[in-house]
Amino acid sequence: MSDYSKPLSPSLAPFQETFGTFTPEAIVFDCDGVLLNTQSLWEETQVEYLEARALAMSEDRRRWLVGRDVIDVVVAIAELTGEKPEEVGEALKKIYFAKLAEGIPVLPGAAELLEAASSRIPVAVASNSNRTPLVSELADVGLLPYIDHVVSLDDVPNPKPDPDIYLRACELLGVAPERTLAIEDSETGAKAASMAGCRLIVAPTIPGQQPEGELEIEAIGDAGLREWVATWPDRREGYSPVYNTLGLVRHEIPEAIVTDCDGLLLDTEALWTETQLKVLYDAGVSPSEEDLGTLMGTTLEQTAEILGDMTGQDPVHVQKLVTDDFQARLGSHVPVMPGAREFLELASTKVPIAVASNSWQEILEKKLTGAGLIGYFESLQSASTVGNPKPAPDMYEAGAKALGSEPSRCLAFEDSPLGARAAKAAGLTLIGIPSTGQPIDVADVTLSSLSDPDLLAWVKSWPNRKQD
C-alpha cells in the first residue's frame, strides 16, 4: 500500500481549483469500472454473446446501457436476438461468471485509495449490481474491510440513473449528499450521483462514455486524487469499532431481529437449572457437568425425556413436575439480563423484533409479560408454534417470515450453541452472547453482553425500518 502521508505529485492543483476548501465528510464509490474492472468484463460478455449470433449492438444503444442494471441489458439483448429474456439472462450470467472465475481485476490504485480514504472518512459503495455477488466480489479481492456500507440494486426502489442508490448511501453514512463525494465512471452513474446532490468526480473507463462531473480524471489511481485525500481531516470519530469487529454485519444493516429469550433477555436459565436439579435430587440423582450440558437449550418435552431417563420416571409425570416448579419460581417478577431492556428500547425503534424460544408459548408469554418486555415484540415463536424446535432452523425461519423479511436479511442473537446452530441453519447473521461459558463457534461475532457500547452505537446508526 502507498504512503499517503507524503505528497505523491504536483497534480493537486485541479482538485484545489475545482473544490476550493471543500473536503468531503464521506465518500461513495461506484464499483464496476471504478474499483473493479468488471465493467469491461460485462461489456466483453455482451459482445461475445452477440457476435456468436452474428449480431452487434448500435453504439448509441450500447452507450445508453453502460452502468444500467442487468435487467435493462438482458431485455435489450433479447429484443435484438428475438430470444426469451430469461434465456438470455442465464446465458450472459454463465459467460460472465466464467470470466470472474479467472480472477476479479482490481483497477490500479483502487485498493490504495480505499485504504487511505477509509482512514479519514466513512466509505460506501453504490452499485447497480445485486447485493450478494457485489459483496462477494468486494470480499474476494480484499476491499470489503475498507467499506462501511454497501448499497445495491436490491436495497432501493429504483436503480441508477435514479438517485435512490446515492441517497440511500448518504442516509446510511449519516452525511448530507452535498457534503459527500461520489466517484463514477459511467453516464448512468454520474447522472444518479448528480441528481442526489453529491459532489462528483468522474473517471470514465469505457470507450464512448462521457459522464459529466465537476472534475474528470483519467483513472482512479490519479496521483492528484491521492494527494488530495492526504489533506482531508480525520472525520471518522463517532464511527463505532463494531464495524470492524462485525465483518459482514457492517454491510448488512438488518431489516429485522430474531432473538433468543432465556439467558439472553431473561435471567431465567438459573431458575430453569434449579428446577431441573430439584427433579434430579428428589429422585436421588447427582448429575455430572456433562448431564447438565445435555439439558442446555432443550424444549420442555426434551427436558422431560432426558430427566425421565436419568431418574427412571415417566416423562409425562416429569413434565408436570418441571412445569409446576418452574412457574412457581417465576412468580410475578422475572429477572431481566443486564442491558436487555435498554437494547430492546433502542432496537425496537429501528426494526421489528421477534423472539425464538424453545419454551412453550404459554410460558414464554408469561415470562416476557412478567419481565415487562412483551411490548417490544411483534412475533413470538416457540416450541408450540413450529414443527421442530432448536437446533432445527424452523423457529428462526418462522420469526423472519412473521416480520416480513428473508432470514438472510435478519440479525439473530443467541446465548447457547444449540440455539446458535438453529439461527445459522436458517441463514441469519448471528451475534453470540454466551451465558453458560460454552463458546458459540458458529457466531459471526461474539460479544459479552447486550449492553456492549459498540453494539449500541451500531444499532443507533441504523435507519428506521419499522412499518408505520
C-alpha positions in Angstrom: 0.0 0.0 0.0 1.2 3.5 -0.8 2.1 6.0 1.9 -0.5 8.8 1.8 1.2 10.9 4.4 3.5 12.3 1.8 2.6 14.3 -1.4 2.8 12.0 -4.4 2.8 14.5 -7.3 2.3 18.2 -8.1 -1.2 17.3 -9.5 -3.2 18.7 -6.6 -4.0 21.9 -8.4 -7.1 20.7 -10.4 -8.7 19.5 -7.1 -8.0 22.8 -5.3 -9.3 24.8 -8.3 -12.4 22.7 -8.5 -13.3 22.1 -4.9 -11.6 25.0 -3.2 -11.7 24.5 0.6 -14.3 21.7 0.4 -13.2 18.4 1.8 -15.8 15.5 1.9 -17.3 14.2 5.1 -18.0 10.9 3.4 -17.2 9.2 0.0 -19.3 6.9 -2.2 -17.6 4.8 -4.9 -19.3 3.1 -7.8 -17.9 -0.4 -8.0 -17.8 -1.7 -11.6 -15.4 0.4 -13.6 -14.2 2.5 -10.6 -12.9 -0.1 -8.1 -13.1 -3.3 -10.1 -12.5 -3.7 -13.8 -15.7 -5.8 -14.0 -17.5 -3.3 -16.3 -15.1 -4.3 -19.1 -15.8 -8.0 -18.4 -19.5 -7.3 -18.6 -19.1 -5.4 -21.8 -17.0 -8.3 -23.3 -19.7 -10.8 -22.2 -22.4 -8.9 -24.1 -20.2 -8.5 -27.2 -19.3 -12.3 -27.2 -22.9 -13.3 -26.8 -24.0 -11.1 -29.8 -21.0 -12.0 -32.0 -21.8 -15.7 -31.6 -25.2 -14.8 -33.2 -23.6 -12.6 -35.9 -25.1 -9.5 -34.3 -23.9 -6.3 -32.8 -25.5 -3.5 -30.7 -25.6 0.0 -32.0 -23.2 2.4 -30.5 -25.9 4.6 -29.1 -27.7 1.7 -27.5 -24.5 0.3 -26.0 -23.6 3.7 -24.6 -27.0 4.0 -23.1 -26.8 0.7 -21.3 -23.4 1.2 -19.7 -23.9 1.3 -15.9 -27.6 0.3 -16.0 -29.0 -2.6 -14.2 -28.8 -6.2 -15.5 -32.5 -6.3 -16.4 -32.1 -3.4 -18.9 -29.2 -5.1 -20.6 -30.9 -8.5 -20.8 -34.1 -7.0 -22.2 -32.1 -5.0 -24.8 -30.2 -8.1 -26.0 -33.3 -10.2 -26.0 -35.1 -7.7 -28.2 -32.1 -7.8 -30.6 -31.8 -11.6 -30.8 -35.5 -12.4 -30.6 -34.8 -14.8 -27.6 -36.6 -15.0 -24.3 -35.1 -12.6 -21.7 -34.8 -15.4 -19.1 -32.7 -17.5 -21.5 -30.5 -14.5 -22.4 -30.0 -13.7 -18.7 -28.9 -17.2 -17.9 -26.5 -17.4 -20.8 -25.0 -14.0 -20.0 -24.6 -15.0 -16.4 -22.8 -18.2 -17.3 -20.3 -16.3 -19.6 -19.7 -13.5 -17.1 -19.2 -15.8 -14.1 -16.7 -17.8 -16.1 -14.7 -14.7 -16.7 -14.9 -13.8 -13.0 -13.6 -17.2 -12.1 -10.4 -16.4 -13.8 -9.8 -13.6 -11.3 -11.6 -10.3 -10.4 -9.4 -7.4 -11.6 -9.0 -4.5 -9.2 -8.3 -1.3 -11.0 -4.8 0.2 -10.4 -4.8 2.4 -7.3 -8.3 1.4 -6.1 -7.2 -0.5 -3.1 -4.7 2.1 -2.0 -7.3 4.9 -2.4 -9.9 3.0 -0.4 -7.5 2.3 2.4 -6.5 5.9 2.6 -10.0 7.4 2.3 -11.4 5.0 4.8 -8.8 6.0 7.4 -10.2 9.6 7.2 -13.9 9.5 6.4 -16.7 6.9 6.1 -16.9 5.0 2.9 -19.8 3.4 0.9 -20.1 1.6 -2.4 -23.2 2.3 -4.5 -23.7 -0.2 -7.4 -26.4 -1.3 -9.8 -25.3 -4.9 -9.1 -27.2 -7.3 -7.0 -26.2 -7.4 -3.3 -24.9 -11.0 -3.0 -22.4 -11.1 -5.9 -21.4 -7.5 -5.2 -20.5 -8.1 -1.5 -18.8 -11.4 -2.5 -16.7 -9.8 -5.2 -15.6 -7.0 -2.8 -14.7 -9.6 -0.2 -12.8 -11.8 -2.6 -10.5 -9.0 -3.7 -9.9 -7.8 -0.1 -11.7 -4.4 -0.4 -14.6 -5.1 1.9 -12.8 -4.2 5.2 -12.4 -0.6 3.9 -16.1 -0.1 3.2 -18.7 0.9 5.9 -21.8 0.4 3.8 -22.7 -1.4 0.5 -25.9 -0.2 -1.3 -27.0 -2.4 -4.2 -29.8 -2.7 -6.7 -31.7 -4.9 -4.1 -31.7 -2.1 -1.5 -33.6 0.6 -3.3 -36.8 1.0 -5.3 -35.1 2.4 -8.4 -31.6 1.7 -9.8 -29.3 4.3 -11.4 -29.8 6.7 -13.2 -32.3 7.5 -10.5 -30.7 8.9 -7.4 -32.1 6.4 -4.9 -28.8 4.4 -4.5 -26.8 7.5 -3.7 -29.5 8.9 -1.4 -29.6 5.6 0.5 -25.8 5.6 0.8 -25.8 9.1 2.2 -28.5 8.1 4.6 -26.5 5.1 5.9 -23.4 7.2 6.2 -25.3 9.9 8.1 -23.9 12.6 5.8 -25.9 15.1 3.6 -25.3 14.5 -0.2 -23.8 18.0 -0.6 -21.1 17.0 1.9 -20.5 13.7 0.2 -18.0 13.0 -2.7 -19.1 10.5 -5.3 -16.8 8.8 -7.9 -18.3 7.4 -11.1 -17.2 6.1 -14.4 -20.5 6.0 -16.4 -23.0 8.4 -17.7 -25.7 6.5 -15.9 -24.0 6.6 -12.6 -22.9 10.2 -12.9 -26.5 11.2 -13.5 -27.6 9.3 -10.4 -24.9 11.0 -8.2 -25.7 14.4 -9.6 -29.4 14.1 -9.1 -28.8 13.0 -5.5 -26.8 16.2 -4.9 -23.4 14.7 -4.4 -20.1 16.4 -5.3 -18.8 14.4 -8.2 -15.5 13.2 -9.8 -15.8 11.1 -12.9 -13.2 8.6 -14.2 -14.5 7.0 -17.4 -13.1 3.6 -18.2 -15.4 2.5 -21.0 -14.7 3.9 -24.5 -17.5 6.2 -25.7 -18.7 7.1 -22.2 -18.7 10.9 -21.5 -20.0 11.2 -17.9 -20.4 14.8 -16.6 -18.9 15.7 -13.3 -17.3 18.6 -11.6 -13.9 17.1 -12.4 -12.7 14.4 -14.7 -9.7 12.3 -14.0 -8.1 9.6 -16.2 -8.3 6.8 -13.6 -9.0 6.1 -10.0 -5.2 5.9 -9.5 -4.8 9.6 -10.3 -1.9 10.9 -8.3 -3.6 14.2 -7.6 -6.6 12.5 -6.1 -4.3 10.5 -3.9 -2.6 13.7 -2.8 -5.9 15.4 -2.1 -7.1 12.6 0.1 -3.9 13.1 2.2 -5.2 16.6 3.0 -8.6 15.6 4.3 -9.2 15.9 8.1 -9.9 12.8 10.1 -13.7 12.6 10.3 -14.2 9.0 11.4 -14.9 10.0 15.0 -18.2 8.5 16.1 -17.9 5.5 13.8 -18.0 2.6 16.1 -15.3 0.0 16.2 -18.1 -2.6 16.0 -18.0 -2.1 12.2 -14.6 -3.6 12.0 -15.5 -6.3 14.5 -18.7 -7.5 12.9 -17.3 -8.1 9.4 -20.2 -8.6 7.0 -22.7 -7.4 9.6 -21.5 -3.9 9.0 -22.6 -4.2 5.4 -25.9 -5.8 6.1 -27.9 -3.3 8.2 -30.7 -5.8 9.2 -34.3 -5.5 8.3 -35.4 -7.3 11.5 -34.1 -9.0 14.6 -35.0 -12.5 15.8 -33.6 -13.2 19.3 -33.4 -16.0 21.8 -35.0 -15.3 25.2 -33.7 -17.3 28.2 -30.2 -16.5 29.2 -30.1 -13.6 26.7 -33.1 -11.4 27.5 -34.2 -13.0 30.7 -32.1 -14.3 33.6 -34.2 -17.5 33.8 -31.5 -20.0 33.0 -30.5 -20.2 36.6 -34.2 -20.8 37.6 -34.6 -23.4 35.0 -31.4 -25.2 36.1 -32.7 -25.1 39.7 -35.9 -26.7 38.6 -34.0 -29.5 36.8 -31.7 -30.1 39.7 -34.7 -30.4 42.1 -36.2 -33.1 40.0 -32.9 -34.9 39.9 -32.1 -34.5 43.6 -35.6 -35.5 44.7 -35.1 -38.7 42.7 -31.7 -39.3 44.4 -29.6 -38.5 41.2 -26.5 -36.3 41.3 -25.9 -35.1 37.8 -22.5 -34.5 36.2 -21.5 -31.4 34.2 -22.0 -33.5 31.1 -25.5 -34.4 32.2 -26.4 -30.7 32.7 -24.8 -29.9 29.3 -27.3 -32.2 27.6 -30.2 -30.2 29.1 -28.9 -26.8 27.9 -31.4 -25.1 25.4 -33.8 -28.1 25.3 -37.6 -27.8 25.0 -39.9 -28.8 27.8 -40.6 -32.1 26.2 -36.9 -32.8 25.6 -36.1 -31.9 29.2 -38.8 -34.2 30.5 -37.5 -37.1 28.3 -33.9 -36.6 29.5 -34.8 -36.2 33.1 -37.1 -39.2 32.8 -34.2 -41.3 31.5 -31.9 -40.1 34.3 -34.5 -40.7 37.1 -36.4 -43.7 35.8 -39.7 -41.7 35.9 -42.5 -41.3 33.3 -41.6 -38.3 31.1 -45.3 -37.1 31.3 -45.0 -37.0 35.1 -41.7 -35.3 35.0 -43.0 -32.7 32.6 -45.7 -31.7 35.1 -43.2 -31.6 37.9 -40.9 -29.3 35.9 -43.7 -27.0 34.7 -45.2 -26.6 38.2 -41.9 -26.0 39.9 -40.6 -23.5 37.2 -43.8 -21.5 37.1 -43.7 -21.3 40.9 -40.1 -20.0 40.8 -41.0 -17.4 38.2 -43.7 -15.9 40.4 -44.8 -12.4 39.3 -41.3 -10.9 38.8 -39.0 -12.2 36.1 -35.3 -11.0 36.2 -34.0 -9.3 33.1 -30.5 -9.8 31.8 -28.2 -6.7 32.2 -28.6 -4.4 29.2 -31.5 -6.3 27.7 -34.2 -3.7 28.4 -32.1 -0.8 27.1 -31.1 -2.8 24.0 -34.8 -3.6 23.2 -35.8 0.0 23.8 -33.3 1.2 21.2 -33.6 -1.6 18.6 -37.4 -1.7 18.6 -37.4 1.9 17.4 -35.4 0.8 14.3 -36.5 -2.7 13.2 -39.3 -5.2 14.1 -38.2 -7.8 16.6 -39.3 -11.5 17.1 -38.5 -14.0 19.9 -37.4 -17.5 19.1 -37.6 -19.7 22.2 -37.7 -23.4 22.9 -40.2 -22.6 25.7 -43.9 -23.4 25.4 -45.9 -20.4 24.1 -47.9 -20.0 27.4 -44.7 -20.0 29.5 -42.9 -17.7 27.0 -45.7 -15.1 27.1 -45.9 -15.3 30.9 -42.1 -14.8 31.2 -42.0 -11.8 28.9 -45.1 -10.3 30.5 -43.7 -10.7 33.9 -40.5 -9.0 32.9 -42.3 -6.1 31.2 -40.7 -6.9 27.8 -43.5 -8.3 25.8 -44.4 -5.0 24.2 -41.2 -4.8 22.3 -42.0 -7.9 20.1 -44.1 -8.3 17.0 -43.9 -12.0 16.9 -43.3 -14.8 19.5 -42.1 -18.1 18.1 -41.9 -21.1 20.4 -41.9 -24.9 20.6 -45.6 -24.6 20.3 -45.7 -22.7 17.0 -43.3 -24.7 14.8 -42.9 -28.3 13.8 -39.3 -28.7 15.0 -37.6 -26.8 17.9 -34.0 -25.7 18.0 -31.5 -26.8 16.8 -33.7 -27.1 13.7 -34.0 -23.8 11.8 -37.8 -23.7 11.8 -38.2 -21.2 14.6 -35.8 -18.6 13.1 -37.3 -19.1 9.7 -40.8 -18.6 11.1 -39.7 -15.5 13.0 -38.2 -13.9 9.9 -41.3 -14.7 7.9 -43.6 -13.2 10.5 -41.6 -10.0 10.3 -41.8 -9.9 6.6 -38.1 -10.4 5.9 -35.9 -13.1 4.4 -33.7 -14.8 7.0 -30.6 -13.6 5.2 -31.7 -10.0 5.9 -32.2 -10.6 9.7 -29.9 -10.5 12.7 -30.1 -13.1 15.4 -28.9 -13.1 19.0 -28.2 -16.3 20.9 -26.5 -17.4 24.1 -26.2 -21.1 23.6 -24.5 -23.3 21.0 -27.8 -25.2 20.3 -29.7 -22.1 19.6 -26.8 -20.7 17.5 -26.9 -23.7 15.3 -30.6 -23.1 14.6 -30.1 -19.4 13.7 -27.2 -20.2 11.3 -29.0 -23.1 9.8 -31.8 -20.7 8.9 -29.4 -18.3 7.3 -29.4 -15.4 9.8 -26.4 -13.4 10.7 -25.6 -14.2 14.3 -24.2 -12.3 17.3 -23.4 -14.7 20.1 -23.5 -13.6 23.7 -22.6 -16.7 25.7 -24.2 -17.0 29.1 -23.2 -20.6 30.0 -19.4 -20.5 29.4 -19.9 -22.6 26.3 -18.3 -21.0 23.2 -20.5 -20.2 20.3 -18.2 -21.2 17.5 -20.7 -20.6 14.6 -21.4 -16.9 15.6 -20.4 -14.2 13.1 -19.2 -12.2 16.1 -19.2 -12.8 19.9 -19.9 -10.0 22.4 -20.0 -10.0 26.2 -23.5 -8.5 26.6 -26.3 -6.6 25.0 -25.0 -3.5 26.8 -21.8 -3.6 24.7 -21.3 0.1 23.8 -20.1 -0.6 20.2 -23.2 -2.7 19.6 -25.5 0.1 20.9 -23.6 2.6 18.8 -24.1 0.4 15.7 -27.8 -0.1 16.3 -28.2 3.7 16.9 -26.8 4.3 13.4 -29.5 2.2 11.7 -32.2 3.8 9.7 -35.8 3.3 10.8 -37.1 0.3 9.0 -40.3 -0.2 11.0 -43.6 -0.1 9.2 -45.8 2.7 10.5 
